[in-house]
Amino acid sequence: NVVNAEIARELSNFKSMIKKRYSEKLDNLKNLYEDTKHLNIALSVGLYSMILLSSLYLYFRIQKRGDEAIRALHKISNGELSARSQTTGGDEIGQLASLVNWAGNNLQAKVNELEDKISKTELLMVELKRERDRSDKLLHNILPSAIAERLSNGESAIAEVFPEVTEIGRAHV
């Protein structure tokens, strides 16, 4: 029995040593797991925060630039042809702003051309009226006023009938 008791005690000591040895390792692993879990949570929260902040930054940066280009386009479409977008860049929004500015410049140039043509047309109309008045004056100086008036009104075939002319005279007329 003494031998059995001694073996039992040795086994108990051995079991305690194994338990102590692995208990420390398990505690270390548990601590490492907890530390890793906390670090993982902190990194995840940080990463999600960065993603959210980056998304908000990009959204507002793109939104603001896009809105500025669209405001310039609305001004141009409402007749403010000098409106231009201040947005620049090589991205799609910068290209959109460049197209808005290009359209505004071309539209302004076409309006200027049209105004120039209208101005020239008005001058030609004044000159035409002056020539027509001169032509009418000349017509009234050459022909009797009743005939000149009828020609001025667009009548092309003007023939007068004179009842006092004889039949023979009518044949020659």
PyRosetta script that sets phi, psi and omega in degrees:
from pyrosetta import init, pose_from_sequence

init()
pose = pose_from_sequence("NVVNAEIARELSNFKSMIKKRYSEKLDNLKNLYEDTKHLNIALSVGLYSMILLSSLYLYFRIQKRGDEAIRALHKISNGELSARSQTTGGDEIGQLASLVNWAGNNLQAKVNELEDKISKTELLMVELKRERDRSDKLLHNILPSAIAERLSNGESAIAEVFPEVTEIGRAHV")
pose.set_psi(1, -33.6)
pose.set_omega(1, 179.9)
pose.set_phi(2, -63.7)
pose.set_psi(2, -39.3)
pose.set_omega(2, -179.5)
pose.set_phi(3, -67.3)
pose.set_psi(3, -41.1)
pose.set_omega(3, 178.9)
pose.set_phi(4, -64.9)
pose.set_psi(4, -40.7)
pose.set_omega(4, 179.2)
pose.set_phi(5, -65.4)
pose.set_psi(5, -41.3)
pose.set_omega(5, -179.5)
pose.set_phi(6, -65.6)
pose.set_psi(6, -42.2)
pose.set_omega(6, 179.3)
pose.set_phi(7, -66.1)
pose.set_psi(7, -40.7)
pose.set_omega(7, 179.8)
pose.set_phi(8, -63.5)
pose.set_psi(8, -41.5)
pose.set_omega(8, 179.7)
pose.set_phi(9, -66.2)
pose.set_psi(9, -43.6)
pose.set_omega(9, 180.0)
pose.set_phi(10, -63.6)
pose.set_psi(10, -41.0)
pose.set_omega(10, 177.7)
pose.set_phi(11, -65.0)
pose.set_psi(11, -39.9)
pose.set_omega(11, 178.8)
pose.set_phi(12, -65.0)
pose.set_psi(12, -44.4)
pose.set_omega(12, 176.8)
pose.set_phi(13, -62.2)
pose.set_psi(13, -43.5)
pose.set_omega(13, 179.9)
pose.set_phi(14, -62.0)
pose.set_psi(14, -44.4)
pose.set_omega(14, 178.7)
pose.set_phi(15, -62.2)
pose.set_psi(15, -42.1)
pose.set_omega(15, 179.3)
pose.set_phi(16, -64.9)
pose.set_psi(16, -41.1)
pose.set_omega(16, 179.5)
pose.set_phi(17, -65.3)
pose.set_psi(17, -43.1)
pose.set_omega(17, 179.4)
pose.set_phi(18, -64.8)
pose.set_psi(18, -44.3)
pose.set_omega(18, -180.0)
pose.set_phi(19, -61.0)
pose.set_psi(19, -45.0)
pose.set_omega(19, -179.0)
pose.set_phi(20, -64.2)
pose.set_psi(20, -45.8)
pose.set_omega(20, -177.7)
pose.set_phi(21, -62.5)
pose.set_psi(21, -48.8)
pose.set_omega(21, -177.9)
pose.set_phi(22, -77.9)
pose.set_psi(22, -24.1)
pose.set_omega(22, 176.7)
pose.set_phi(23, -65.7)
pose.set_psi(23, -41.7)
pose.set_omega(23, 177.3)
pose.set_phi(24, -65.2)
pose.set_psi(24, -43.3)
pose.set_omega(24, 178.6)
pose.set_phi(25, -65.0)
pose.set_psi(25, -41.2)
pose.set_omega(25, 178.2)
pose.set_phi(26, -65.2)
pose.set_psi(26, -41.1)
pose.set_omega(26, 177.0)
pose.set_phi(27, -62.4)
pose.set_psi(27, -42.7)
pose.set_omega(27, 177.1)
pose.set_phi(28, -61.9)
pose.set_psi(28, -43.8)
pose.set_omega(28, 178.8)
pose.set_phi(29, -64.9)
pose.set_psi(29, -39.9)
pose.set_omega(29, 177.6)
pose.set_phi(30, -62.7)
pose.set_psi(30, -44.0)
pose.set_omega(30, 178.6)
pose.set_phi(31, -63.3)
pose.set_psi(31, -42.6)
pose.set_omega(31, 178.0)
pose.set_phi(32, -63.3)
pose.set_psi(32, -42.2)
pose.set_omega(32, 177.4)
pose.set_phi(33, -60.0)
pose.set_psi(33, -47.6)
pose.set_omega(33, -179.5)
pose.set_phi(34, -63.3)
pose.set_psi(34, -45.1)
pose.set_omega(34, 178.4)
pose.set_phi(35, -61.6)
pose.set_psi(35, -43.6)
pose.set_omega(35, 179.2)
pose.set_phi(36, -64.2)
pose.set_psi(36, -40.9)
pose.set_omega(36, 178.8)
pose.set_phi(37, -62.9)
pose.set_psi(37, -45.8)
pose.set_omega(37, 178.9)
pose.set_phi(38, -63.7)
pose.set_psi(38, -41.3)
pose.set_omega(38, 178.2)
pose.set_phi(39, -64.3)
pose.set_psi(39, -41.7)
pose.set_omega(39, 178.5)
pose.set_phi(40, -61.9)
pose.set_psi(40, -43.6)
pose.set_omega(40, 178.7)
pose.set_phi(41, -63.6)
pose.set_psi(41, -46.1)
pose.set_omega(41, -179.7)
pose.set_phi(42, -62.2)
pose.set_psi(42, -43.5)
pose.set_omega(42, 178.3)
pose.set_phi(43, -64.7)
pose.set_psi(43, -39.7)
pose.set_omega(43, 179.0)
pose.set_phi(44, -63.9)
pose.set_psi(44, -45.8)
pose.set_omega(44, 178.4)
pose.set_phi(45, -62.3)
pose.set_psi(45, -43.6)
pose.set_omega(45, 178.3)
pose.set_phi(46, -62.0)
pose.set_psi(46, -43.3)
pose.set_omega(46, 179.8)
pose.set_phi(47, -64.5)
pose.set_psi(47, -46.9)
pose.set_omega(47, 178.0)
pose.set_phi(48, -61.4)
pose.set_psi(48, -39.0)
pose.set_omega(48, 178.0)
pose.set_phi(49, -64.1)
pose.set_psi(49, -43.9)
pose.set_omega(49, 178.6)
pose.set_phi(50, -62.8)
pose.set_psi(50, -42.8)
pose.set_omega(50, 178.7)
pose.set_phi(51, -62.2)
pose.set_psi(51, -44.8)
pose.set_omega(51, -179.8)
pose.set_phi(52, -63.5)
pose.set_psi(52, -48.2)
pose.set_omega(52, 179.9)
pose.set_phi(53, -63.6)
pose.set_psi(53, -40.6)
pose.set_omega(53, 178.1)
pose.set_phi(54, -64.5)
pose.set_psi(54, -42.0)
pose.set_omega(54, 179.1)
pose.set_phi(55, -63.4)
pose.set_psi(55, -44.5)
pose.set_omega(55, 178.8)
pose.set_phi(56, -63.7)
pose.set_psi(56, -42.5)
pose.set_omega(56, 179.0)
pose.set_phi(57, -60.6)
pose.set_psi(57, -49.9)
pose.set_omega(57, -179.0)
pose.set_phi(58, -64.0)
pose.set_psi(58, -41.0)
pose.set_omega(58, -179.7)
pose.set_phi(59, -60.3)
pose.set_psi(59, -50.4)
pose.set_omega(59, -177.5)
pose.set_phi(60, -69.8)
pose.set_psi(60, -33.5)
pose.set_omega(60, 178.0)
pose.set_phi(61, -66.6)
pose.set_psi(61, -45.9)
pose.set_omega(61, 179.4)
pose.set_phi(62, -69.3)
pose.set_psi(62, -45.3)
pose.set_omega(62, -179.2)
pose.set_phi(63, -59.5)
pose.set_psi(63, -46.4)
pose.set_omega(63, -178.2)
pose.set_phi(64, -63.3)
pose.set_psi(64, -45.8)
pose.set_omega(64, -179.7)
pose.set_phi(65, -66.0)
pose.set_psi(65, -41.9)
pose.set_omega(65, 178.6)
pose.set_phi(66, -64.9)
pose.set_psi(66, -42.6)
pose.set_omega(66, 178.6)
pose.set_phi(67, -61.5)
pose.set_psi(67, -38.7)
pose.set_omega(67, -179.1)
pose.set_phi(68, -64.6)
pose.set_psi(68, -42.0)
pose.set_omega(68, 178.2)
pose.set_phi(69, -66.3)
pose.set_psi(69, -39.9)
pose.set_omega(69, -180.0)
pose.set_phi(70, -68.2)
pose.set_psi(70, -38.4)
pose.set_omega(70, 176.7)
pose.set_phi(71, -60.0)
pose.set_psi(71, -42.3)
pose.set_omega(71, 178.1)
pose.set_phi(72, -62.4)
pose.set_psi(72, -41.0)
pose.set_omega(72, 178.8)
pose.set_phi(73, -63.9)
pose.set_psi(73, -41.6)
pose.set_omega(73, 177.9)
pose.set_phi(74, -63.1)
pose.set_psi(74, -41.3)
pose.set_omega(74, 178.8)
pose.set_phi(75, -62.6)
pose.set_psi(75, -43.4)
pose.set_omega(75, 179.1)
pose.set_phi(76, -62.5)
pose.set_psi(76, -43.9)
pose.set_omega(76, -178.5)
pose.set_phi(77, -68.2)
pose.set_psi(77, -21.0)
pose.set_omega(77, 177.2)
pose.set_phi(78, -92.8)
pose.set_psi(78, 10.0)
pose.set_omega(78, 173.3)
pose.set_phi(79, 101.1)
pose.set_psi(79, -5.3)
pose.set_omega(79, 178.2)
pose.set_phi(80, -86.3)
pose.set_psi(80, 79.3)
pose.set_omega(80, -171.1)
pose.set_phi(81, -70.0)
pose.set_psi(81, -12.6)
pose.set_omega(81, 178.6)
pose.set_phi(82, -86.4)
pose.set_psi(82, -5.2)
pose.set_omega(82, -179.2)
pose.set_phi(83, -66.8)
pose.set_psi(83, 136.8)
pose.set_omega(83, 177.3)
pose.set_phi(84, -138.9)
pose.set_psi(84, 154.7)
pose.set_omega(84, 177.7)
pose.set_phi(85, -88.0)
pose.set_psi(85, 136.3)
pose.set_omega(85, 178.2)
pose.set_phi(86, -91.2)
pose.set_psi(86, -2.6)
pose.set_omega(86, -178.6)
pose.set_phi(87, -69.7)
pose.set_psi(87, 134.2)
pose.set_omega(87, 177.9)
pose.set_phi(88, -130.8)
pose.set_psi(88, 170.3)
pose.set_omega(88, 176.8)
pose.set_phi(89, 135.7)
pose.set_psi(89, 163.9)
pose.set_omega(89, -179.1)
pose.set_phi(90, -94.1)
pose.set_psi(90, -0.5)
pose.set_omega(90, -179.6)
pose.set_phi(91, -83.2)
pose.set_psi(91, -176.5)
pose.set_omega(91, -176.2)
pose.set_phi(92, -61.3)
pose.set_psi(92, -37.4)
pose.set_omega(92, -179.0)
pose.set_phi(93, -70.5)
pose.set_psi(93, -39.0)
pose.set_omega(93, 174.9)
pose.set_phi(94, -62.1)
pose.set_psi(94, -39.9)
pose.set_omega(94, 177.6)
pose.set_phi(95, -66.2)
pose.set_psi(95, -40.4)
pose.set_omega(95, 176.9)
pose.set_phi(96, -60.5)
pose.set_psi(96, -45.2)
pose.set_omega(96, 179.4)
pose.set_phi(97, -62.5)
pose.set_psi(97, -40.5)
pose.set_omega(97, 178.0)
pose.set_phi(98, -62.2)
pose.set_psi(98, -41.2)
pose.set_omega(98, 178.2)
pose.set_phi(99, -65.6)
pose.set_psi(99, -39.1)
pose.set_omega(99, 177.3)
pose.set_phi(100, -61.0)
pose.set_psi(100, -46.6)
pose.set_omega(100, 179.8)
pose.set_phi(101, -64.4)
pose.set_psi(101, -41.0)
pose.set_omega(101, 178.2)
pose.set_phi(102, -61.1)
pose.set_psi(102, -45.4)
pose.set_omega(102, 179.5)
pose.set_phi(103, -63.3)
pose.set_psi(103, -41.8)
pose.set_omega(103, 178.0)
pose.set_phi(104, -61.9)
pose.set_psi(104, -43.7)
pose.set_omega(104, 178.7)
pose.set_phi(105, -62.8)
pose.set_psi(105, -46.4)
pose.set_omega(105, 179.9)
pose.set_phi(106, -64.3)
pose.set_psi(106, -42.2)
pose.set_omega(106, 179.6)
pose.set_phi(107, -63.5)
pose.set_psi(107, -42.9)
pose.set_omega(107, 178.1)
pose.set_phi(108, -61.6)
pose.set_psi(108, -42.2)
pose.set_omega(108, 179.5)
pose.set_phi(109, -63.3)
pose.set_psi(109, -42.7)
pose.set_omega(109, 179.8)
pose.set_phi(110, -66.2)
pose.set_psi(110, -39.2)
pose.set_omega(110, 177.4)
pose.set_phi(111, -64.4)
pose.set_psi(111, -41.9)
pose.set_omega(111, 177.8)
pose.set_phi(112, -61.4)
pose.set_psi(112, -43.1)
pose.set_omega(112, 177.4)
pose.set_phi(113, -61.1)
pose.set_psi(113, -44.6)
pose.set_omega(113, -179.7)
pose.set_phi(114, -63.2)
pose.set_psi(114, -43.8)
pose.set_omega(114, 178.1)
pose.set_phi(115, -62.5)
pose.set_psi(115, -37.9)
pose.set_omega(115, 177.6)
pose.set_phi(116, -64.7)
pose.set_psi(116, -43.6)
pose.set_omega(116, 178.7)
pose.set_phi(117, -65.3)
pose.set_psi(117, -38.3)
pose.set_omega(117, 177.7)
pose.set_phi(118, -63.4)
pose.set_psi(118, -43.3)
pose.set_omega(118, 179.3)
pose.set_phi(119, -61.9)
pose.set_psi(119, -44.6)
pose.set_omega(119, 178.6)
pose.set_phi(120, -65.1)
pose.set_psi(120, -39.1)
pose.set_omega(120, 178.8)
pose.set_phi(121, -64.2)
pose.set_psi(121, -40.8)
pose.set_omega(121, 177.8)
pose.set_phi(122, -62.0)
pose.set_psi(122, -41.8)
pose.set_omega(122, 177.2)
pose.set_phi(123, -62.9)
pose.set_psi(123, -42.0)
pose.set_omega(123, 178.0)
pose.set_phi(124, -65.1)
pose.set_psi(124, -36.3)
pose.set_omega(124, 178.3)
pose.set_phi(125, -65.5)
pose.set_psi(125, -40.5)
pose.set_omega(125, 177.1)
pose.set_phi(126, -62.8)
pose.set_psi(126, -44.7)
pose.set_omega(126, 179.3)
pose.set_phi(127, -64.9)
pose.set_psi(127, -40.5)
pose.set_omega(127, 178.5)
pose.set_phi(128, -63.2)
pose.set_psi(128, -42.2)
pose.set_omega(128, 179.1)
pose.set_phi(129, -63.8)
pose.set_psi(129, -41.6)
pose.set_omega(129, 178.5)
pose.set_phi(130, -61.2)
pose.set_psi(130, -43.9)
pose.set_omega(130, 179.3)
pose.set_phi(131, -67.0)
pose.set_psi(131, -37.9)
pose.set_omega(131, 178.5)
pose.set_phi(132, -65.3)
pose.set_psi(132, -43.4)
pose.set_omega(132, 177.7)
pose.set_phi(133, -61.1)
pose.set_psi(133, -40.8)
pose.set_omega(133, 178.4)
pose.set_phi(134, -64.4)
pose.set_psi(134, -41.7)
pose.set_omega(134, 179.2)
pose.set_phi(135, -65.4)
pose.set_psi(135, -42.5)
pose.set_omega(135, 178.7)
pose.set_phi(136, -63.5)
pose.set_psi(136, -40.1)
pose.set_omega(136, 179.8)
pose.set_phi(137, -63.7)
pose.set_psi(137, -43.1)
pose.set_omega(137, 178.3)
pose.set_phi(138, -64.3)
pose.set_psi(138, -41.8)
pose.set_omega(138, 178.4)
pose.set_phi(139, -61.7)
pose.set_psi(139, -41.3)
pose.set_omega(139, 179.9)
pose.set_phi(140, -70.6)
pose.set_psi(140, -26.2)
pose.set_omega(140, 177.8)
pose.set_phi(141, -75.9)
pose.set_psi(141, -30.4)
pose.set_omega(141, -175.0)
pose.set_phi(142, -89.3)
pose.set_psi(142, -43.4)
pose.set_omega(142, -173.4)
pose.set_phi(143, -107.6)
pose.set_psi(143, 162.3)
pose.set_omega(143, 174.1)
pose.set_phi(144, -62.1)
pose.set_psi(144, 148.5)
pose.set_omega(144, -172.7)
pose.set_phi(145, -62.5)
pose.set_psi(145, -31.7)
pose.set_omega(145, 179.2)
pose.set_phi(146, -65.8)
pose.set_psi(146, -41.8)
pose.set_omega(146, -179.4)
pose.set_phi(147, -72.4)
pose.set_psi(147, -42.3)
pose.set_omega(147, 179.0)
pose.set_phi(148, -60.5)
pose.set_psi(148, -38.8)
pose.set_omega(148, 179.4)
pose.set_phi(149, -65.9)
pose.set_psi(149, -42.5)
pose.set_omega(149, 179.9)
pose.set_phi(150, -65.9)
pose.set_psi(150, -39.5)
pose.set_omega(150, 177.2)
pose.set_phi(151, -66.0)
pose.set_psi(151, -39.1)
pose.set_omega(151, 178.7)
pose.set_phi(152, -64.6)
pose.set_psi(152, -31.9)
pose.set_omega(152, -179.4)
pose.set_phi(153, -81.7)
pose.set_psi(153, -1.2)
pose.set_omega(153, 173.4)
pose.set_phi(154, 104.9)
pose.set_psi(154, -0.2)
pose.set_omega(154, 179.6)
pose.set_phi(155, -71.6)
pose.set_psi(155, 133.0)
pose.set_omega(155, -175.4)
pose.set_phi(156, -106.2)
pose.set_psi(156, -36.4)
pose.set_omega(156, 179.8)
pose.set_phi(157, -104.8)
pose.set_psi(157, 105.9)
pose.set_omega(157, -178.3)
pose.set_phi(158, -115.7)
pose.set_psi(158, 114.6)
pose.set_omega(158, 177.1)
pose.set_phi(159, -132.6)
pose.set_psi(159, 128.8)
pose.set_omega(159, 179.9)
pose.set_phi(160, -99.1)
pose.set_psi(160, 145.3)
pose.set_omega(160, 175.6)
pose.set_phi(161, -105.7)
pose.set_psi(161, 127.0)
pose.set_omega(161, 179.2)
pose.set_phi(162, -113.3)
pose.set_psi(162, 107.6)
pose.set_omega(162, -175.5)
pose.set_phi(163, -65.4)
pose.set_psi(163, -24.6)
pose.set_omega(163, -177.8)
pose.set_phi(164, -76.1)
pose.set_psi(164, -5.5)
pose.set_omega(164, 178.9)
pose.set_phi(165, -83.3)
pose.set_psi(165, 138.0)
pose.set_omega(165, -178.1)
pose.set_phi(166, -75.0)
pose.set_psi(166, 170.7)
pose.set_omega(166, -179.4)
pose.set_phi(167, -62.2)
pose.set_psi(167, -38.3)
pose.set_omega(167, 179.5)
pose.set_phi(168, -66.8)
pose.set_psi(168, -41.4)
pose.set_omega(168, 179.5)
pose.set_phi(169, -66.0)
pose.set_psi(169, -34.3)
pose.set_omega(169, 179.5)
pose.set_phi(170, -68.1)
pose.set_psi(170, -34.1)
pose.set_omega(170, -178.8)
pose.set_phi(171, -65.4)
pose.set_psi(171, -31.0)
pose.set_omega(171, -179.2)
pose.set_phi(172, -84.6)
pose.set_psi(172, -19.7)
pose.set_omega(172, -177.1)
pose.set_phi(173, -78.7)
pose.dump_pdb("model.pdb")
